[in-house]
Amino acid sequence: MSEIADVLVPDIGDFESVDVVEVLVKAGDVVAVDASLITLESDKASMEVPSPVAGRIESIAVKVGDQVGEGALIARVVVAEVAAEIATERVAKEPEPPVVTDPQVVPELPAEAPSKADPAPPVLAAPREPPAQ
């Protein structure tokens, strides 16, 4: 079952309302916690409003040019169904390890550059002494 979270305008200080100057997401976008949703601007500063939850944007309640105050609805986010989708996207981005079907074949691994900080001295074999008789 999906849970819907309302994302509201946070405390905007001493201002009764501020302008929405940028909408950074649209319906259907998947957002992570702390992903910026909108940018608000007062006569003194601008601030991005982050998402308090991870999920899929169901709807956006504001548009550029709107004036909003503390507690106004910014967006509705579907929370529950997204966790599996985000995990699937992460797995899809990870490279797959090479598959070895012949035990005689060893897959090539990227070579590491030798460190210039502490080069290892060459290893020399000690001469063998003949066995005592």
N, CA, C and O of each residue as an XYZ file, in Angstrom:
532
protein
N       0.834     -1.168      0.000
C       0.000      0.000      0.000
C       0.885      1.239      0.000
O       1.857      1.305      0.752
N       0.562      2.208     -0.826
C       1.353      3.421     -0.962
C       0.936      4.458      0.070
O      -0.239      4.592      0.412
N       1.917      5.172      0.547
C       1.677      6.255      1.486
C       1.940      7.568      0.755
O       2.926      7.687      0.028
N       1.070      8.547      0.943
C       1.225      9.857      0.322
C       1.693     10.833      1.400
O       1.078     10.944      2.461
N       2.787     11.536      1.115
C       3.294     12.541      2.049
C       3.098     13.919      1.430
O       3.448     14.138      0.270
N       2.546     14.837      2.194
C       2.422     16.222      1.754
C       3.700     16.952      2.127
O       4.132     16.914      3.279
N       4.305     17.617      1.147
C       5.497     18.420      1.400
C       5.037     19.868      1.499
O       4.430     20.405      0.573
N       5.336     20.494      2.638
C       4.864     21.845      2.930
C       6.021     22.840      2.977
O       7.169     22.465      3.212
N       5.699     24.106      2.752
C       6.702     25.164      2.865
C       7.162     25.218      4.321
O       6.338     25.328      5.229
N       8.485     25.142      4.549
C       8.999     25.187      5.925
C       8.970     26.626      6.463
O       8.469     27.539      5.807
N       9.509     26.798      7.646
C       9.616     28.117      8.271
C      10.384     29.050      7.332
O      11.506     28.743      6.928
N       9.781     30.184      6.988
C      10.433     31.140      6.092
C      10.809     32.426      6.829
O      10.968     33.483      6.217
N      10.943     32.322      8.116
C      11.376     33.470      8.908
C      10.244     34.457      9.134
O       9.103     34.071      9.387
N      10.576     35.731      9.040
C       9.626     36.796      9.341
C       8.722     37.164      8.170
O       7.956     38.124      8.259
N       8.801     36.418      7.085
C       8.026     36.755      5.886
C       6.662     36.089      5.920
O       6.532     34.927      6.305
N       5.645     36.841      5.512
C       4.300     36.280      5.417
C       4.186     35.399      4.177
O       3.556     34.342      4.206
N       4.814     35.857      3.074
C       4.837     35.058      1.846
C       6.096     35.392      1.056
O       6.661     36.479      1.178
N       6.515     34.443      0.254
C       7.694     34.590     -0.604
C       7.338     34.082     -1.991
O       6.357     33.359     -2.167
N       8.147     34.466     -2.979
C       7.898     34.073     -4.366
C       8.510     32.720     -4.692
O       9.608     32.399     -4.236
N       7.793     31.928     -5.487
C       8.340     30.699     -6.052
C       9.048     31.133     -7.331
O       8.400     31.590     -8.272
N      10.392     30.993     -7.372
C      11.150     31.439     -8.541
C      11.615     30.286     -9.421
O      12.048     30.496    -10.554
N      11.523     29.059     -8.892
C      11.944     27.907     -9.676
C      11.263     26.649     -9.150
O      11.192     26.432     -7.941
N      10.765     25.826    -10.064
C      10.219     24.516     -9.713
C      11.177     23.507    -10.339
O      11.323     23.459    -11.560
N      11.828     22.703     -9.502
C      12.911     21.827     -9.943
C      12.472     20.396    -10.271
O      13.272     19.612    -10.781
N      11.216     20.048     -9.987
C      10.714     18.694    -10.240
C       9.367     18.777    -10.946
O       8.741     19.836    -11.008
N       8.940     17.644    -11.473
C       7.612     17.559    -12.091
C       6.955     16.260    -11.651
O       7.614     15.374    -11.108
N       5.671     16.153    -11.886
C       4.947     14.928    -11.531
C       5.607     13.740    -12.226
O       5.927     13.795    -13.413
N       5.803     12.663    -11.461
C       6.422     11.456    -11.996
C       7.898     11.332    -11.655
O       8.450     10.233    -11.721
N       8.554     12.433    -11.289
C       9.974     12.369    -10.929
C      10.155     11.589     -9.636
O       9.310     11.644     -8.743
N      11.269     10.860     -9.543
C      11.637     10.163     -8.316
C      12.658     11.030     -7.602
O      13.649     11.451     -8.199
N      12.414     11.298     -6.315
C      13.313     12.156     -5.542
C      13.832     11.420     -4.311
O      13.165     10.542     -3.763
N      15.018     11.793     -3.897
C      15.617     11.267     -2.677
C      15.367     12.262     -1.546
O      14.967     13.401     -1.785
N      15.603     11.825     -0.338
C      15.515     12.733      0.804
C      16.540     13.845      0.580
O      17.672     13.583      0.172
N      16.141     15.065      0.847
C      16.967     16.266      0.709
C      17.178     16.722     -0.737
O      17.955     17.648     -0.972
N      16.519     16.106     -1.698
C      16.581     16.600     -3.078
C      15.783     17.900     -3.150
O      14.692     17.993     -2.588
N      16.319     18.893     -3.834
C      15.644     20.189     -3.934
C      14.395     20.080     -4.797
O      14.420     19.488     -5.876
N      13.298     20.662     -4.304
C      12.023     20.629     -5.026
C      11.720     21.961     -5.696
O      11.377     22.006     -6.877
N      11.850     23.054     -4.932
C      11.563     24.388     -5.457
C      12.567     25.371     -4.876
O      13.259     25.073     -3.903
N      12.634     26.550     -5.490
C      13.434     27.641     -4.962
C      12.498     28.792     -4.629
O      11.692     29.221     -5.454
N      12.624     29.281     -3.402
C      11.829     30.414     -2.936
C      12.741     31.628     -2.821
O      13.938     31.500     -2.560
N      12.152     32.820     -3.021
C      12.968     34.020     -2.929
C      12.198     35.132     -2.231
O      11.042     35.410     -2.551
N      12.862     35.755     -1.276
C      12.300     36.932     -0.616
C      13.107     38.130     -1.093
O      13.972     37.981     -1.957
N      12.846     39.307     -0.553
C      13.637     40.466     -0.942
C      15.049     40.413     -0.349
O      15.902     41.219     -0.723
N      15.304     39.481      0.564
C      16.618     39.386      1.208
C      17.430     38.160      0.798
O      18.660     38.212      0.819
N      16.782     37.066      0.428
C      17.523     35.827      0.149
C      16.681     34.855     -0.656
O      15.470     35.020     -0.809
N      17.367     33.828     -1.172
C      16.641     32.737     -1.821
C      17.018     31.444     -1.103
O      18.093     31.337     -0.512
N      16.123     30.475     -1.165
C      16.398     29.191     -0.524
C      15.732     28.074     -1.308
O      14.627     28.229     -1.829
N      16.427     26.944     -1.382
C      15.855     25.760     -2.000
C      15.149     24.968     -0.914
O      15.641     24.849      0.208
N      13.993     24.430     -1.262
C      13.229     23.622     -0.308
C      13.478     22.154     -0.641
O      13.140     21.705     -1.736
N      14.070     21.395      0.298
C      14.353     19.983      0.053
C      13.164     19.090      0.376
O      12.266     19.465      1.131
N      13.180     17.903     -0.211
C      12.150     16.915      0.084
C      12.468     16.237      1.417
O      13.600     15.803      1.630
N      11.492     16.142      2.311
C      11.732     15.463      3.581
C      11.633     13.941      3.455
O      11.979     13.216      4.388
N      11.159     13.455      2.294
C      10.981     12.010      2.073
C      11.497     11.622      0.700
O      11.623     12.463     -0.190
N      11.794     10.341      0.538
C      12.140      9.802     -0.777
C      10.858      9.247     -1.382
O      10.039      8.654     -0.680
N      10.690      9.438     -2.663
C       9.495      8.915     -3.314
C       9.300      9.457     -4.705
O      10.195     10.072     -5.284
N       8.111      9.219     -5.238
C       7.750      9.677     -6.576
C       6.785     10.855     -6.430
O       5.799     10.778     -5.697
N       7.085     11.941     -7.137
C       6.229     13.125     -7.088
C       4.891     12.772     -7.742
O       4.833     12.440     -8.926
N       3.826     12.849     -6.955
C       2.487     12.591     -7.485
C       1.922     13.858     -8.129
O       1.347     13.809     -9.216
N       2.094     14.994     -7.446
C       1.599     16.256     -7.989
C       2.378     17.413     -7.399
O       2.906     17.330     -6.290
N       2.439     18.496     -8.161
C       3.071     19.739     -7.723
C       1.950     20.753     -7.530
O       1.096     20.910     -8.402
N       1.949     21.437     -6.399
C       0.864     22.369     -6.091
C       1.243     23.825     -6.341
O       0.410     24.716     -6.171
N       2.494     24.081     -6.745
C       2.931     25.457     -6.978
C       3.518     25.586     -8.379
O       3.878     24.599     -9.020
N       3.602     26.841     -8.834
C       4.257     27.113    -10.121
C       5.076     28.392     -9.968
O       4.882     29.156     -9.023
N       5.984     28.612    -10.899
C       6.808     29.814    -10.871
C       5.893     31.037    -10.873
O       4.941     31.115    -11.649
N       6.198     31.988     -9.990
C       5.402     33.205     -9.879
C       4.415     33.183     -8.726
O       3.934     34.238     -8.313
N       4.099     31.998     -8.192
C       3.191     31.912     -7.043
C       3.848     32.531     -5.815
O       5.073     32.563     -5.698
N       3.016     33.019     -4.908
C       3.492     33.449     -3.596
C       2.977     32.437     -2.578
O       1.794     32.096     -2.567
N       3.883     31.961     -1.720
C       3.519     30.947     -0.733
C       3.980     31.383      0.649
O       4.927     32.156      0.796
N       3.296     30.874      1.645
C       3.667     31.131      3.029
C       3.979     29.832      3.741
O       3.786     28.749      3.190
N       4.459     29.944      4.957
C       4.786     28.765      5.753
C       3.576     27.846      5.857
O       2.472     28.300      6.158
N       3.782     26.551      5.607
C       2.716     25.557      5.708
C       1.946     25.327      4.422
O       1.090     24.443      4.372
N       2.226     26.102      3.377
C       1.531     25.905      2.092
C       1.999     24.605      1.446
O       3.160     24.219      1.581
N       1.097     23.939      0.751
C       1.422     22.678      0.072
C       2.315     22.944     -1.135
O       2.002     23.778     -1.984
N       3.437     22.217     -1.196
C       4.341     22.290     -2.349
C       4.055     21.133     -3.292
O       3.866     21.327     -4.493
N       4.025     19.923     -2.733
C       3.863     18.727     -3.563
C       3.333     17.575     -2.726
O       3.369     17.607     -1.496
N       2.842     16.564     -3.418
C       2.460     15.296     -2.780
C       3.403     14.236     -3.339
O       3.634     14.151     -4.545
N       3.944     13.424     -2.414
C       4.942     12.421     -2.786
C       4.440     11.043     -2.381
O       4.038     10.833     -1.237
N       4.464     10.102     -3.327
C       4.116      8.704     -3.047
C       5.372      8.055     -2.479
O       6.399      7.978     -3.153
N       5.284      7.589     -1.238
C       6.466      7.124     -0.536
C       6.706      5.618     -0.642
O       7.810      5.222     -1.017
N       5.747      4.772     -0.337
C       5.975      3.332     -0.161
C       6.445      2.604     -1.410
O       7.362      1.790     -1.305
N       5.885      2.840     -2.563
C       6.215      2.041     -3.741
C       7.577      2.363     -4.321
O       8.056      1.627     -5.184
N       8.209      3.419     -3.887
C       9.448      3.856     -4.499
C      10.671      3.114     -3.985
O      11.656      3.003     -4.715
N      10.651      2.608     -2.779
C      11.825      1.958     -2.208
C      12.339      0.834     -3.096
O      13.545      0.737     -3.323
N      11.469     -0.001     -3.595
C      11.889     -1.099     -4.471
C      12.428     -0.568     -5.791
O      13.398     -1.108     -6.322
N      11.819      0.475     -6.325
C      12.272      1.043     -7.599
C      13.663      1.654     -7.469
O      14.503      1.475     -8.351
N      13.912      2.374     -6.378
C      15.227      2.975     -6.168
C      16.282      1.885     -6.038
O      17.371      2.018     -6.595
N      15.984      0.813     -5.315
C      16.922     -0.299     -5.178
C      17.191     -0.937     -6.541
O      18.330     -1.296     -6.839
N      16.162     -1.080     -7.365
C      16.325     -1.657     -8.697
C      17.207     -0.766     -9.556
O      18.060     -1.268    -10.287
N      17.019      0.546     -9.482
C      17.842      1.472    -10.259
C      19.303      1.397     -9.832
O      20.195      1.464    -10.678
N      19.563      1.259     -8.532
C      20.943      1.162     -8.055
C      21.599     -0.105     -8.562
O      22.749     -0.070     -9.001
N      20.892     -1.226     -8.512
C      21.439     -2.494     -8.983
C      21.717     -2.421    -10.476
O      22.731     -2.940    -10.942
N      20.837     -1.787    -11.224
C      21.018     -1.682    -12.668
C      22.250     -0.860    -13.022
O      22.841     -1.076    -14.080
N      22.652      0.073    -12.171
C      23.808      0.926    -12.443
C      25.125      0.248    -12.088
O      26.169      0.651    -12.601
N      25.114     -0.767    -11.230
C      26.342     -1.435    -10.818
C      26.826     -2.358    -11.931
O      26.032     -3.106    -12.503
N      28.132     -2.311    -12.248
C      28.644     -3.194    -13.292
C      28.633     -4.650    -12.831
O      28.849     -4.953    -11.658
N      28.375     -5.540    -13.787
C      28.359     -6.961    -13.456
C      29.777     -7.514    -13.493
O      30.567     -7.126    -14.354
N      30.113     -8.417    -12.570
C      31.443     -9.019    -12.604
C      31.551     -9.948    -13.814
O      30.543    -10.476    -14.284
N      32.776    -10.149    -14.321
C      32.923    -11.033    -15.475
C      32.539    -12.470    -15.119
O      32.781    -12.924    -14.000
N      31.947    -13.172    -16.066
C      31.552    -14.559    -15.877
C      32.646    -15.439    -16.467
O      33.011    -15.287    -17.633
N      33.168    -16.361    -15.660
C      34.235    -17.254    -16.112
C      33.648    -18.653    -16.245
O      33.199    -19.243    -15.262
N      33.654    -19.179    -17.465
C      33.132    -20.528    -17.677
C      34.251    -21.552    -17.802
O      34.032    -22.741    -17.570
N      35.454    -21.098    -18.170
C      36.599    -21.990    -18.297
C      37.522    -21.744    -17.112
O      38.056    -20.643    -16.976
N      37.730    -22.751    -16.241
C      38.559    -22.526    -15.061
C      40.012    -22.204    -15.407
O      40.749    -21.728    -14.543
N      40.446    -22.449    -16.645
C      41.812    -22.146    -17.071
C      41.973    -20.670    -17.436
O      43.093    -20.170    -17.535
N      40.851    -19.978    -17.635
C      40.909    -18.573    -18.046
C      40.679    -17.691    -16.832
O      39.699    -17.849    -16.105
N      41.587    -16.773    -16.630
C      41.464    -15.824    -15.529
C      41.102    -14.469    -16.141
O      41.824    -13.976    -17.009
N      39.996    -13.859    -15.704
C      39.621    -12.568    -16.286
C      40.668    -11.508    -15.974
O      41.283    -11.512    -14.908
N      40.858    -10.597    -16.933
C      41.817     -9.518    -16.727
C      41.225     -8.485    -15.787
O      40.066     -8.094    -15.921
N      42.021     -8.057    -14.851
C      41.616     -7.010    -13.928
C      42.401     -5.757    -14.280
O      43.517     -5.857    -14.790
N      41.852     -4.594    -14.024
C      42.590     -3.374    -14.324
C      43.889     -3.326    -13.538
O      43.914     -3.617    -12.342
N      44.967     -2.958    -14.219
C      46.269     -2.875    -13.569
C      46.323     -1.610    -12.723
O      45.815     -0.560    -13.119
N      46.940     -1.722    -11.565
C      47.096     -0.561    -10.706
C      48.457      0.058    -10.981
O      49.449     -0.653    -11.137
N      48.502      1.349    -11.040
C      49.765      2.043    -11.259
C      50.619      1.907    -10.005
O      50.098      1.989     -8.893
N      51.924      1.701    -10.168
C      52.768      1.591     -8.980
C      52.836      2.930     -8.264
O      52.799      3.989     -8.890
N      52.933      2.867     -6.976
C      52.995      4.070     -6.157
C      54.395      4.661     -6.237
O      55.384      3.943     -6.088
N      54.481      5.963     -6.471
C      55.777      6.629     -6.541
C      56.277      7.003     -5.148
O      57.446      7.354     -4.988
N      55.430      6.937     -4.166
C      55.788      7.359     -2.818
C      56.793      6.423     -2.161
O      57.712      6.881     -1.482
N      56.629      5.130     -2.355
C      57.499      4.172     -1.674
C      57.796      3.010     -2.617
O      57.201      1.940     -2.490
N      58.721      3.216     -3.572
C      58.990      2.115     -4.498
C      59.667      0.958     -3.764
O      60.530      1.166     -2.911
N      59.266     -0.244     -4.106
C      59.824     -1.430     -3.465
C      61.184     -1.742     -4.095
O      61.330     -1.675     -5.316
N      62.180     -2.082     -3.269
C      63.487     -2.433     -3.838
C      63.374     -3.771     -4.559
O      62.525     -4.593     -4.214
N      64.233     -3.996     -5.564
C      64.168     -5.276     -6.274
C      64.549     -6.427     -5.340
O      65.400     -6.279     -4.462
N      63.913     -7.549     -5.545
C      64.182     -8.728     -4.728
C      65.213     -9.580     -5.452
O      64.993     -9.998     -6.589
N      66.345     -9.837     -4.789
C      67.408    -10.647     -5.378
C      67.491    -11.971     -4.626
O      67.392    -12.013     -3.399
N      67.673    -13.032     -5.372
C      67.806    -14.344     -4.740
C      69.210    -14.463     -4.152
O      70.186    -14.053     -4.781
N      69.311    -15.021     -2.955
C      70.626    -15.230     -2.319
C      71.298    -16.419     -2.983
O      70.634    -17.399     -3.319
N      72.628    -16.340     -3.177
C      73.309    -17.490     -3.802
C      73.222    -18.719     -2.892
O      73.308    -18.627     -1.667
N      73.051    -19.857     -3.536
C      72.945    -21.105     -2.775
C      74.331    -21.612     -2.413
O      75.263    -21.551     -3.214
N      74.445    -22.108     -1.207
C      75.711    -22.711     -0.788
C      75.591    -24.214     -1.004
O      74.530    -24.798     -0.782
N      76.651    -24.819     -1.424
C      76.580    -26.268     -1.623
C      76.320    -26.976     -0.293
O      76.755    -26.498      0.754
N      75.630    -28.089     -0.324
C      75.352    -28.808      0.919
C      76.643    -29.329      1.547
O      77.569    -29.736      0.846
N      76.686    -29.309      2.867
C      77.880    -29.778      3.596
C      77.967    -31.287      3.514
O      76.962    -31.991      3.613
N      79.230    -31.789      3.326
C      79.398    -33.246      3.222
C      80.165    -33.806      4.341
O      80.387    -35.015      4.393
